[in-house]
Amino acid sequence: MTKEDFYREARGDLSGPLQGLRVLEATTSWAGPMCGCLFADLGAEVIKVEAPDGEVGRRVAPFITGPDSRVSFLHATVNRNKRSLTLDLRTSSGRDIFLKLAARSDVVIQNFRPGTFDKWGIGYEACRAVKPDIVYVSISGFGQFGPDHDRPGYDPVAEAAAGFMALNGAPDGGPVRCATYLGDDLAGLHGALSALAALRHRDLTGEGQHIDVSLMDSILFQSDGYLTLGALRHPALQRLGNRSLFSAPVDAFECADGHVFVAVLLEPHWRALIRLIGRPELADDPRFATMASRHEHREATDAVVAAWMKPRAAHEVERLLTAAGIPAAAVRTYAEAAQNPHVIVRDMLQPVEQEDGRTVPLTGPAAKLSRTPLRIRSRAPKLGEHTDAILDELGLSEGERLKLREDRVI
């Protein structure tokens, strides 16, 4: 299938499949903004509420549009397709405006420490009072209830507490955090998915609800059953590095100019591999006859593959393995991945003009929808770029907005 074939019935008159949905987002850093980003990319109207001096994500380096840039990579990536409203939520005026917006919204997203929004008068019960069917998403490190609910929690803390960090890294090394914001990303995804499910329930019953998503729970849910093995104190839970829990060869093998990761998980893969490397006799060797036996003798199994790969160029190894139907990929840097023609054709980098007039490639949406294609429709907004327009929509006069500015509410 070509790209043109896939999108042959695409509509160009919609922001996305969620056009018409309104989301009020009061978040900071990554997990909450990621939840809002998914809604925004899918076509919802997302109003991002920030303190008058802006949220921390705007100030996180590196900055991406040049030597004098103040456009943060984090802000540009996760706050595109949104509108920006500045509002001091600690004030009574800020609270009143927030609740007016909540009354006009389908979803509220917040990721402050549990209890904070209740203290400010904009928690679930307050929003429910003005919009009974509101879907209210709270994202935090450890959740809204439980012995640890009040603990501050960021992504690496959740990775450590959940058990992920203990298994991540080389077998002879120490615990290693994920290179990306794993817990934040997963919590954002679970927040958006559960909110969509809650909206379906609302449409059927008229009932809204409060959604509690924690970074720790999200990491545990995506632990591939390891939490169950942990509860059973199963000896299989060991730090494996790049190796597999049950199969071999599975590893990043050294080549003459880099590494290639190979994942032989099926018997046809193994048979194709030993034919490719000129060792068909291994099919009759009991050490390599089954997945279980190869895993049991993984040092010998890996040594056979390593010897064939080491003198060869990584790109050539990748080409040969792929042609033979064996799952493999050269280990690329993000800079190299950005130049990959497949990445480019898949629109995973989309050029977007930023607030300073310079254009940078931003990571595009992952899902491809044939009828309602997703795209980066607008850059991440300047701080408070839409404040006047949004407050005007609420019916606040120019004089009222001036007073709010004088009081530092906006």
N, C-alpha and C positions, 0 to 999 in steps of 0.2 A: 504494500500500500504506500502511495506517495502522500506527502503532506497535503497536497491539493485534494486528493481523494478523501482524506479524513475530514477536511473542513468544507467539503463541497456544498453542504446545506447550512453553513454557518450564518447566523444572523448578525447584522452589524448595527442594529437599532437598540440594543440593550447593553447596560453596563455589565450584565452577567446574570446567572440564574437567580440571584437573590435581589434583583432590582426591586425597589419598593420596600425593602426591609430597613428599619432604622436601628442603629446600634449606638449606644452611648458608652464610650470607653474612657475610664479614668485610671490610667495605668502608668507604670514606669519600668524601665530597663527592658526585659525581653519576653517573659512568659505571657504577661497580659497583653503587651503590644502585639505579640505573635498571634494570639487569639483574635484580636481585632483585625490584624492584617489578613487573616484567612477570610473573615467576613467581607472585608473591603475588596480583596482580590476577586471574591465570588460575586461582587456587584452590589453589596449592601451599602447604604449611606452610613458611614462611620464618622462620628464626631469624637475626636480625641480631646479630652479635657486635661490641661496641664496647669500647674501653678504659674503665676505671672512671670517667674524667672525661668520657666521651662523645666522639663524633667531631665534626669541624669543622662538619658540616652543621647541627648543632643550634644553632650559635652565629652563623649567617649571617643578618644583617638583610636585609629588613625582617621584623619580627615582626607577626603577623596577627590577634591576637584582642583588641587594645585597647592603650591607652597604656602599660599596665604589663605587656604580654605578653612571655613568653619563648618563645613557640611560633614557630619559624622557618618562613617560607614554604617553604623548601627541604626541611626535615625533614618537615613536614606533608604535602607533596606526594609525596615519593618513598619514604617509609618507612611509608606506610599499609599495612594488611593484614599487618603483620609482627609477630613477637614480639621482645622485646629482652632480650639477655643481656649483662651486663658481664663482661669477662674480660681480664686482662693477659696477652696472648699471648707476652710476652717471658719469662715465668716458666715453670719446669718444670711447676708445677701447672696453669697456664693452658694450656700445650701439651697436657698429658695429657687435660684436659677437652675441648679442641677435638677431639682425635683420637677420643675416645669418641663425640662427636657426629658426626664424619665417618663413623665406622663404622656409624652409624644413618641416614645420609643418602644421597640419590641424587646430589645435586649440591653441589659447593663452589664458591663465587664469592669471588674476592679481587681487589683492584685496587691493591695496594701495589707499590712499585718492584721490578722484577725482582731476585730473589735474596733479598729480605727474608724471605719465608716459609720458604725453604729454611734460612736462617740460624737461624730460630726453631724449626726442627724440625717445621713443619706444611706444607711444600711438597707438591707432587704425589706424590713418591715416598713420603713419610711417610704421606700419606693413603691412597695405593694399598696400602701395607703392611697397613693395617687394614681396607680395603674395596677389594678387587681390581678391582671393576667401577665404581669411582667416576668420575663425570664432573667434571673439575676445570677451572674457567674462570678464567684469569688475564687481567685487563684492565690495560693500561698505556699510556703515551704512545706508545712506539715498538716494543713487542713484547719477547718473551723472548730473541730472538737477533737478530743483525745488528750492524753497526758502531755504531749509535746506541742499542742496546737499554738501555744503562745511563743514558741521559740522563733527567733529570727532565722530565716533560711534562704540561702542563695543556692544556685545550681550545684557547685562543688560540694556544699554541705549536704545537700540531698543525695548526691551520688555516694558520698561517704556513708551516710546513715542507712541507705537502702541496701548496701552490700555490693553495688556496682564497682566501686573503686577498688575493693579488695581483690576482685578477680581480673581487673584490667591491668595490662602490662606484661612484661616478660616474666617467665616462671622464676627466674633467679633475681628479679628486681623487686622494688617496692610498689605500693599501690600508686596508680596513675589515674588522674581525672581524664574525662573525655576531652578531646581537642575542641569540640563545639559545645554549645549550651544545651546539652542533651535533655536534662530535666525540664528546662524552660521550654524547649521546643515541644516536648511530649505533652507537657501540661497545657500549652497553648492549643495543641491539636485536640486533646481530650476536652478542653473547655469549649472549643468551637463545635466539635462533633456532638457533645452532650447537649449543647444549647440548641442545635438544629433538631435533635430528638425531642427536646422539651417544647420547641415551637410546633412540632408535629402534634404533640399531645395537646398543646394549647388550642390548636386549630380544631381538634376533635372534641374537646371538652370545655374549652373556655378557661382552663386552669393554668395559671403560671406556677413557677416554683423557683426555689433557691438551689443553685448548683455549686457544690463544694469540690474543687479540684486542687490536689496538692502535688507539688513536684515529686515528693517521695512516693506517693501512691502511683503516679504516672510511670516512674522508673520501675517500680516493682511490678506493675501490670505488664510492662514490656520486657520483663526479665526472662522470657522464653521458658517459663516453668521452673527457673532456678530457685525462686522463693519456696516452692514446694519441696525441691530437693534439700534446701536448707532446713526446712522444718523437719525433714526426715533424717537430717545430718548425714546425707549421702556423701560417700567419699569421692564421687565424681567431681565435686565442686573444688577444682584446683585452678590456679592461674595457668592458662595455656598459651599466653602470647597469641601468635597468629594461628596456632594449631586448632584442630577440631576436637570436640568431645568424643566423637565416635568414628571418624574416618581419617584416611591418609591415602595419598599425600594431599594435605591442605596446609599451605604456608606461602610466605613470600620468599621466593628463591632468588639467589644472587645470580646476576648475569654479568657480562663483560662491562656493561655501562649502566647498570641499574638493577632493578628487581622486577620480577613478574610474580603475581599472586596466582596460584593454581588451586582450584577446589574440585577434587575428584570425589564425587559423592555417589556416583552410580557405577555399576559394573561395566556398562558400555563405555563410560569415560575412561576407565582403567585399561580396557582392552585397546581402545583407540590410542591411548598414551603410549603403551608399550610397543605398539606397532610403529608409531611415529619415531620413537627414540631408538628403534632397532633392537629391542629386547623382547621379542614375542615369546621366548622360552619362559619368561616369568609367569605366563599364564598357567604353567604346570607346576610352579614352585609352591608348595603348601604354605609358605610364609606370606605369599601374596595372592592366594587364590580367592579370598573373600575380603569384604570390607573389614570384618572383625579381625581377621588375621593380619591384614595390612596395618590396621591401627595398633595391634599388639606389637608388631615389628616395625613401628613407624620410623625408627632411626634408620633401619636398612632400606625401607621404602623411600624415605626422603633422600637418602644418599644416592640412590639410582637416578632420581630426577635431578638432583643438584649437579651431579657429574655431567649430565647432558646439557644443562642450561648454562653453566658457568662460563664456557668460552664463547657463548653466542650473544649477540646484541639483543637487548630487551625487546625492541620493536619487531625483530625477526622471530623471536620466540613467541611473542603474542600473536603474530600473523599465522605461524604454523599451528599453534594450539587451537586458535579460533577456527581455522580452516578444517581442522580435524574434529570439530564439534566438542572440544574440551573447554569448560568454563575457565577462563583466564583473562587477566588484564595486566598490562604494565602498570607499575606503581607510579602514578603521576603526582606532581604537585598541583595545587590549585591553579597556578599560573599556566601549567601545561593543559590542565582540564579546560581552562577558559579558551584555549586555542583549538580544542577538539572540534572538528566539523560536525560531529553528531550533537554535541552540546549546543552548537550554534543553530543548527537546523531545528532543534527541539525548542528554540526560543528561551533557553535557560539563562541567556544574557540578553537584556533588552536595553537599548540606549535611551536614557531619560535625561532631559535637561533639568538641572538643579536650580535652586533659588538664586545662585550667583551667575546664571546664564551658561554655565559650563555643562557639558554632557558627559555622563559616565554610564558604563554598562551595569545594570542592576540585575540581581538574581530574579528570574521570572517565576511565575507559579508552576508548581510541579504537575498538577492534574491538567489534562487536555480534554476539553469538552467540545464535542463536534458541532453542537447546535448553538451553544452560547460560549464562545471562546473566552478564555481569561487572558488578561493583559494588564500591564501597568498603565493605567489611564492617566495618572497624574503623579507628580513627584511628591515626596514628603513635604508638607507645608512649612512655611515660615512660622515661627512662634506667634500664635494669635492671628494668623492670616485671615481667618474667617470669623473672628469674634464679632465684629459689627454686623455682618450678614446674618449670623445665627441669632444674635440678640434681637435684630430687627424682625426676624421671622417669629420671635416670641412676643413681639409687640412692644419692646422697650424703645423709648424715644431716644433721640440724639442727646437730649439733656440728661436722661437717666443713665445713659452710657458714660457721659462725661463725669457724672457724680461717681459712678463705679470706678472709673479710672483714678479720680482724685482720692478715693478711699483705698486704692491698690487692690480692689477685688478682681479687676481684669487688667 
